[in-house]
Amino acid sequence: MVRLVMLGTGHAMVTKCYNTCFVIDSDHGSVMVDAGGGNGILVQVEKAGLDWSKIRALFITHAHTDHILGGIWVLRKINTLIKHNEYDGFFNVYGFAENLNYLKCNCDFLLNDTLSDQIQFIPINGEDKFSECGIEFEAININSTKKAQLGFRAVISNYDKILTLVCLGDEPCHETSEDYVKNADWLLSEAFCLRSEKELFHPYEKKHSTAYDAGQTAERLGVKNLLLYHTEDTDLENRAKKYTEEVMQSYTGNIFVPDDLEVIRIL
């Protein structure tokens, strides 16, 4: 079984949910993608019922505060487990070298304990490939004009079933990423707000997109399942309904607008 555990679904300035980050959880272990902006990541992992000893890697998309600062707390937790002989093997952290250096320097400056050698920082670039928890990853340089940012295309197998999952961080699909997205089984896409509210939230000024835009891209590229995150939080009770209704205007596949801590089985 492979599932997505959505630890957070909001953008940087949300207060009613946690910043966007998630775990790909398989029978072979878990890979965390980003960590949000603070020690709330510890709360989210606990509420999700995840076992820290089975989280084997952290993928950092970019160095914005709402994606990387929670990584300090993740590494502190893993380091403590290692120190008490409660974590076996290596914990691998993947990302652009400059982003990993930012995270490591902050850990060195802010944490009392030196990080164990069992925590490995592994610099990667676009098109680099690696394997974690039985999942094959290929990094995607999304060509952000803000911070250097990586996404990935993951090939996930379970016996005779194989699916592809694409994550593009928190920016819209750039034309250079389209070949990775084409015909994907799953696309995890930011959608900063509804198109009907773009004059209120100004997504394009922040290099983000609307729910309608994300649906339009997914439809054009033949994506089977579209999951939206990194949204505003003004109406969480009705967010899934409103975003789904708007995406349906531009996309005919399956639509998911999860809440924090929602679990979605993908294989």
DOTORDREN-919223 format. One record per residue (C-alpha): residue number from 0; x negated, y negated, z negated. Coordinates in nm, 4 decimals. Each point is the difference from the previous one (the first is absolute). Layout:
REM residues N
pos, east, north, up
NUM, X, Y, Z
...
REM end
This chain:
REM residues 267
pos, east, north, up
0, 0.0000, 0.0000, 0.0000
1, -0.1188, -0.3515, 0.0810
2, 0.1725, -0.3076, -0.1353
3, -0.0411, -0.3752, -0.0199
4, 0.0212, -0.1472, -0.3481
5, 0.0664, -0.3716, 0.0334
6, -0.1657, -0.1542, -0.3034
7, 0.0848, -0.3525, 0.1123
8, 0.1811, -0.1651, 0.2895
9, -0.0331, -0.3773, -0.0406
10, -0.2278, -0.2722, 0.1335
11, -0.2600, -0.1926, -0.2013
12, 0.2314, -0.2357, -0.1880
13, 0.2830, 0.2342, -0.0990
14, 0.1130, 0.0141, -0.3632
15, 0.2882, 0.2488, 0.0178
16, -0.1984, 0.2897, 0.1456
17, -0.3657, 0.1006, 0.0305
18, -0.2394, -0.0873, 0.2825
19, -0.0083, 0.2383, 0.2950
20, -0.1988, 0.3184, -0.0574
21, 0.0793, 0.3682, 0.0325
22, -0.1288, 0.3529, -0.0349
23, -0.0054, 0.2761, 0.2595
24, 0.0535, 0.3016, -0.2206
25, -0.0677, 0.3519, 0.1275
26, -0.0539, 0.3461, -0.1442
27, -0.3749, -0.0669, 0.0301
28, -0.0015, -0.3268, -0.1946
29, 0.0924, -0.3650, 0.0447
30, -0.1414, -0.2992, 0.1861
31, 0.0873, -0.3474, -0.1297
32, 0.0302, -0.2814, 0.2525
33, -0.0714, -0.3373, -0.1620
34, 0.0711, -0.0615, -0.3673
35, 0.1933, -0.3221, -0.0370
36, -0.1170, -0.3039, -0.1891
37, -0.0465, 0.1058, -0.3617
38, 0.0307, 0.2605, -0.2723
39, 0.3612, 0.0511, 0.0992
40, -0.1441, 0.2769, 0.2147
41, -0.0463, 0.2032, -0.3183
42, 0.3671, -0.0439, -0.0839
43, 0.1116, 0.0969, 0.3492
44, -0.2121, 0.3164, 0.0105
45, 0.1331, 0.1002, -0.3416
46, 0.3620, -0.0660, 0.0967
47, -0.0493, 0.1972, 0.3220
48, -0.1195, 0.2980, -0.2010
49, -0.3217, 0.0314, 0.1980
50, -0.2993, 0.1869, -0.1401
51, -0.3093, -0.2214, 0.0063
52, -0.2266, 0.3025, 0.0226
53, 0.1616, 0.0892, 0.3334
54, -0.0471, -0.3465, 0.1524
55, -0.3178, 0.0590, 0.1988
56, -0.0483, -0.3178, 0.2016
57, 0.0910, -0.3668, 0.0357
58, 0.0308, -0.1689, 0.3401
59, -0.0361, -0.3799, -0.0136
60, 0.1590, -0.1758, 0.2973
61, -0.1360, -0.3461, -0.0838
62, -0.1166, -0.2301, -0.2768
63, 0.3102, -0.2108, -0.0643
64, 0.0725, -0.0087, -0.3733
65, 0.3310, 0.1868, 0.0262
66, -0.1723, 0.2985, 0.1610
67, -0.3413, 0.0284, -0.1624
68, 0.0031, -0.1307, -0.3578
69, 0.1993, 0.2982, -0.1252
70, -0.2929, 0.2050, 0.1251
71, -0.2034, -0.1204, -0.2978
72, 0.2510, 0.1683, -0.2303
73, 0.0098, 0.3140, 0.2142
74, -0.3779, 0.0321, -0.0207
75, 0.0025, -0.0731, -0.3725
76, 0.2528, 0.2805, -0.0490
77, -0.1907, 0.2493, 0.2158
78, -0.3272, -0.0972, -0.1658
79, 0.1486, 0.0628, -0.3442
80, 0.1265, 0.3421, 0.1069
81, -0.3444, 0.0880, 0.1351
82, -0.1621, -0.1183, -0.3230
83, 0.2250, 0.2361, -0.1978
84, -0.0544, 0.2922, 0.2404
85, 0.3623, -0.0185, 0.1180
86, -0.0734, -0.0616, 0.3680
87, -0.1779, 0.2503, 0.2237
88, -0.1885, -0.0869, 0.3156
89, -0.0275, -0.3290, 0.1817
90, 0.2417, -0.2912, 0.0275
91, -0.0524, -0.1657, 0.3392
92, 0.0787, -0.3638, 0.0774
93, 0.0294, -0.0894, 0.3706
94, 0.0090, -0.3403, 0.1671
95, -0.2012, -0.2631, 0.1820
96, -0.3436, -0.0428, -0.1627
97, 0.0697, -0.3614, -0.0965
98, 0.3250, 0.0958, -0.1719
99, -0.1590, 0.2888, -0.1884
100, -0.2798, -0.2298, -0.1109
101, 0.2563, -0.2481, -0.1309
102, 0.1715, 0.2749, -0.1994
103, -0.3232, 0.1452, -0.1352
104, -0.1389, -0.3398, -0.1018
105, 0.3186, -0.0796, -0.1894
106, -0.0164, 0.3357, -0.1776
107, -0.3638, -0.0606, -0.0920
108, 0.0856, -0.3444, -0.1341
109, 0.3269, 0.0776, -0.1806
110, -0.0278, 0.3560, -0.1309
111, -0.1960, 0.0997, -0.3071
112, -0.1091, 0.3370, 0.1357
113, -0.2196, 0.0562, 0.3047
114, 0.1858, 0.1901, 0.2684
115, -0.0866, 0.3669, 0.0235
116, -0.1886, 0.1373, 0.2974
117, 0.3073, 0.2182, 0.0545
118, 0.1714, -0.3132, 0.1303
119, -0.1245, -0.0465, 0.3542
120, 0.0469, -0.3126, 0.2133
121, 0.0107, 0.1062, 0.3639
122, -0.0133, -0.2851, 0.2557
123, 0.1969, 0.0646, 0.3172
124, 0.0886, -0.1915, 0.3143
125, 0.2651, 0.0291, 0.2666
126, 0.0003, 0.3416, 0.1744
127, -0.1905, 0.1658, -0.2858
128, 0.1507, 0.3303, -0.1082
129, 0.0107, 0.1743, -0.3352
130, 0.1941, 0.2754, -0.1724
131, 0.1635, -0.0104, -0.3424
132, 0.2430, 0.2418, -0.1649
133, 0.0446, 0.1985, 0.3194
134, 0.0932, -0.3130, 0.1984
135, -0.2017, -0.1282, 0.2962
136, -0.0341, -0.3784, 0.0091
137, -0.1194, -0.2322, 0.2753
138, -0.0584, -0.3604, -0.1037
139, 0.1489, -0.2839, 0.2054
140, -0.1481, -0.3487, 0.0100
141, 0.3237, -0.1963, 0.0268
142, -0.1904, -0.3113, 0.1134
143, 0.1370, -0.2261, -0.2662
144, -0.0700, -0.3707, 0.0378
145, 0.0090, -0.0415, -0.3804
146, -0.1946, 0.2609, -0.1958
147, -0.1766, 0.2970, 0.1576
148, 0.2631, 0.2705, -0.0220
149, 0.0242, 0.3710, 0.0676
150, 0.2973, 0.2205, 0.0655
151, -0.0037, 0.3676, 0.0894
152, 0.1589, 0.2757, 0.2032
153, 0.0354, 0.3186, -0.2035
154, 0.0607, 0.3470, 0.1373
155, 0.1776, 0.2086, -0.2623
156, 0.0414, 0.3755, 0.0347
157, 0.2050, 0.2457, -0.2012
158, -0.0136, 0.3552, 0.1346
159, 0.1416, -0.0225, 0.3558
160, 0.1245, -0.3588, -0.0323
161, -0.2074, -0.3049, 0.0935
162, 0.0932, -0.3673, -0.0183
163, -0.1698, -0.3346, 0.0484
164, 0.0328, -0.2923, -0.2391
165, -0.1273, -0.3498, 0.0766
166, -0.0601, -0.2758, -0.2545
167, -0.0949, -0.3471, 0.1237
168, -0.0602, -0.1674, -0.3338
169, 0.2092, -0.3115, -0.0458
170, -0.0075, -0.1542, 0.3482
171, 0.2015, 0.0598, 0.3180
172, -0.1243, 0.2374, 0.2676
173, -0.2718, -0.1680, 0.2071
174, -0.0246, 0.1024, 0.3649
175, -0.3327, 0.1692, -0.0755
176, 0.1770, 0.2337, -0.2446
177, 0.2840, 0.1043, 0.2290
178, -0.1619, 0.3204, 0.1254
179, -0.0245, 0.1215, -0.3611
180, 0.3674, -0.0744, -0.0595
181, 0.1471, 0.1452, 0.3198
182, 0.2329, 0.2934, -0.0654
183, -0.0975, 0.0207, -0.3666
184, 0.2297, 0.2026, -0.2226
185, -0.0225, -0.2685, -0.2687
186, -0.0919, -0.3679, 0.0088
187, -0.0438, -0.1833, -0.3294
188, 0.0489, -0.3661, 0.0841
189, 0.0141, -0.3278, -0.1840
190, 0.3180, -0.2042, 0.0362
191, -0.0379, -0.3203, -0.1943
192, 0.3648, -0.1000, 0.0258
193, 0.3156, 0.0212, 0.2087
194, 0.0023, -0.1737, 0.3362
195, 0.3111, -0.1822, -0.1194
196, -0.2092, -0.1495, -0.2817
197, -0.3199, -0.0827, 0.1890
198, 0.0550, -0.3739, -0.0417
199, 0.0043, 0.0551, -0.3762
200, -0.3049, 0.2303, -0.0327
201, -0.2132, -0.1056, 0.3010
202, -0.1464, 0.3461, 0.0763
203, -0.1859, -0.1021, 0.3155
204, -0.1968, -0.2688, -0.1795
205, -0.1308, 0.2777, -0.2287
206, -0.0761, 0.2383, 0.2906
207, 0.2909, 0.2249, -0.0974
208, 0.3169, 0.1088, 0.1760
209, 0.3719, 0.0434, -0.0555
210, 0.1915, 0.3252, -0.0351
211, 0.1382, -0.0487, 0.3509
212, -0.3523, -0.0448, 0.1398
213, -0.1213, 0.3206, -0.1666
214, 0.2929, 0.1907, 0.1469
215, -0.0629, -0.1432, 0.3438
216, -0.3641, 0.1131, -0.0086
217, 0.0915, 0.3478, -0.1253
218, 0.2596, 0.0416, 0.2734
219, -0.2354, -0.1128, 0.2762
220, -0.2734, 0.2369, -0.1172
221, 0.2217, 0.3041, -0.0488
222, -0.0320, 0.0338, -0.3789
223, 0.2327, 0.2610, -0.1524
224, 0.0185, -0.1246, -0.3593
225, -0.0541, -0.3592, -0.1117
226, -0.0681, -0.0899, -0.3631
227, 0.0013, -0.3665, -0.1021
228, -0.1851, -0.1518, -0.2944
229, -0.1856, -0.3157, -0.1109
230, 0.3250, -0.1951, -0.0177
231, 0.1355, -0.2895, -0.2019
232, 0.1947, 0.0879, -0.3163
233, 0.2900, -0.2454, -0.0161
234, 0.2742, 0.2640, 0.0291
235, -0.1433, 0.3423, -0.0812
236, 0.3433, 0.1463, -0.0703
237, 0.1033, -0.0572, 0.3611
238, -0.3421, 0.0001, 0.1670
239, 0.0223, 0.3483, 0.1524
240, 0.3466, -0.0637, 0.1424
241, -0.0825, -0.3412, 0.1472
242, -0.3348, 0.0999, 0.1470
243, 0.1406, 0.3211, 0.1446
244, 0.2863, -0.1844, 0.1659
245, -0.2396, -0.2467, 0.1594
246, -0.2458, 0.2666, 0.1181
247, 0.2860, 0.1913, 0.1619
248, 0.0401, -0.2930, 0.2405
249, -0.3400, 0.0776, 0.1536
250, -0.0819, 0.3629, -0.0895
251, 0.1768, 0.3330, 0.0503
252, -0.2157, 0.2301, -0.2155
253, 0.0202, 0.0825, -0.3700
254, -0.0378, -0.2944, -0.2378
255, -0.1296, 0.0007, -0.3572
256, -0.0089, -0.3031, -0.2294
257, -0.1136, 0.1502, -0.3298
258, 0.0110, -0.1388, -0.3498
259, -0.2979, 0.0131, -0.2332
260, -0.0651, 0.3591, -0.1182
261, 0.2169, 0.1505, 0.2723
262, -0.1302, 0.3340, 0.1288
263, 0.0407, 0.0958, 0.3642
264, -0.0772, 0.3508, 0.1172
265, -0.1577, -0.0139, 0.3440
266, -0.1093, 0.3611, 0.0508
REM end
